[in-house]
Amino acid sequence: MDYCLGNGDGMAGVWSAEPDLDVNGDGVLDGIALDFDADNHLDDAIADFDGDGLADHVVFDVGADGEAAFTDDGSGTWAVSVERGGQLRFFGLDGVEATGGPVVDVDGDGALDRLLDGDRDGTADRVLAGERAYVDTDGDGRWDVTLSDTDGDGLAEHAD
């Protein structure tokens, strides 16, 4: 299984290893034991539940009462809690609260946008919507800042 992890300084490494752990309990080795939470125990895992050879889940405290599982939200971060079924709480631009994602139409333009939950609390912190990004700066679920890429270079030039 291949997996990519950041090392905390903005860089990332790619590794490949044979699964050594049955994370989902189906009798097939699908995970690699690691220590993600720095508790000096190999009780966490990165796993490939869909069998494509790429890690798609991170599980903290495998088999314990406090086990928590996360899947990639599409941005390369383990931000979407599996317990919520991949659903995030967010507000549309019309102010109406909803759940969904991580890919939904937040701005009502008919195009799918990507919700991101960086602090893994179940409420979207950012949404990437074409040439715009919306950011919740205070954690209340409402979009406080709009970033715009006005020249199409992939970088925001304007903030509202």
N, C-alpha and C positions, 0 to 999 in steps of 0.2 A: 504494500500500500504506500502511496506517495502522500506526503503532507508538507505544508509550508507554514512556518511559524515565525513571527517577529521576535527580535531579541531585545526590544525595549529602546533601541537607539535609532529607530526608523529603518533599519535593515531587516531582512528576512532571510531565512535559510530554507532549503528544500531538502527533505530526507525521504528515504525509502526504506521500509522495514517489513518483515513478514509479521502478520498479526499473531499475537500470543495470548489473546484474551477473548472470551465469548461475552461481549458486552450486552447484547440484547437477549441472551438466554435461549437462542434457538439451536444450540449445539454446534454452531459453526464459529471458528475463530474469525472475528471481524474487527478486533481492536488491538491497539498497542498501549500497554501500560506506561504511563508517564506521571510526573508529579507537577501538575499545573498550578496547584494552590500553595506550593512551597511549604508543605507540612512534613517534608522528609519521608513521605510514604508514596509508593507507587500504586496509589489507589484511585487515580484519575486515568482517563483513557481518551484517545482519539480513535474514531471508528469509521468504518465504511459500511453503512447499512444497505446501500443499494447495489453493492458488489461491483462497482465500476473501477476499483483499484485506487480511488481517490478518497481521502478522508472527508466525511460530510457531517460528522457529529463530534462534539466534545462532551465528555461526561465527567463530572466531578464526584468523587467519593462513590465509585462504582459499588453497587450492592448494599450501600448503607442507607439508613432511614432518611438522611439528608441528601440523597443523590439528586443532582441537578444536571440536565442535559440541554445542550444548545446546538443549533445548527447554523450554518453560514447564511447570512441574510442576502448574499449576492455581492457584497462589497469586500469579501475576504475576511470578515470578522465574525466571530462566534457570538452573534448578538441576539438571535431569536430563540426564546425559550421553547423547548419541545413541549413542556407542560401546557403551554397556551396553544399548541397545534400550529405554531408559526404565525399566530395572529398578534397584531400590535394594536394598541389603542392610539387613535390620532384624531385630530380635528381637520375637516376639510376647510378650504379657504372660505366657505360660507359659514363657518363656525359650528357646524353640526358634528357632534362626536360620532365616531364610528370605530369599528375594529376590522382588521383585514391585513392583508399583506403577506410577505413584505413588498409585493408589487400590487399597487392599486392606483386608481385615478384620483389623486388628491385635489388637483386644481380644476377638475371638471372639463378639461379640454378634449377628452376622449382618448388621450394617450396615457399609457401606464407609467407611473412614477415609482421610485424605489424608496421605501421607508427604511430608516436606520435607527437602531436603538442601542447606542453606544454604552449606556450604563446598565443595560439589561433589566430595566424595571418594568417592562411591558408597555411603556409609552414611547412613541417615536420621538426622537430628538432632532432628526433631520429628515428632509425629503429631497431627493434629487428629481427635478422635474424639467427635463429638456435643458434649456439654457438658463434655468433658474434653480436655486436651492433655497429651501425654507429651513430656518433654524429656530428651535425652541431653546432660548438661552436661560430660562428660569425654571424649567422642569414642570410647568403646569399643563403641557400638552398642546398649547397654542403657539402658533408661529410668530416669533418676535422680530426676526430679521429676515429679509429677502435679499439674496445675493444674485446678481445677474451677470451673465457672460454676454456683453453687448457686441463683441467683435468675433465670436465663434472660435476663440483659441483654446477653450477649455478652462480658462481662468476667470474668476469673477473680477469685473472692473467696477461694479457698482453695488452698494449696499443701501437698503431702505430700512 
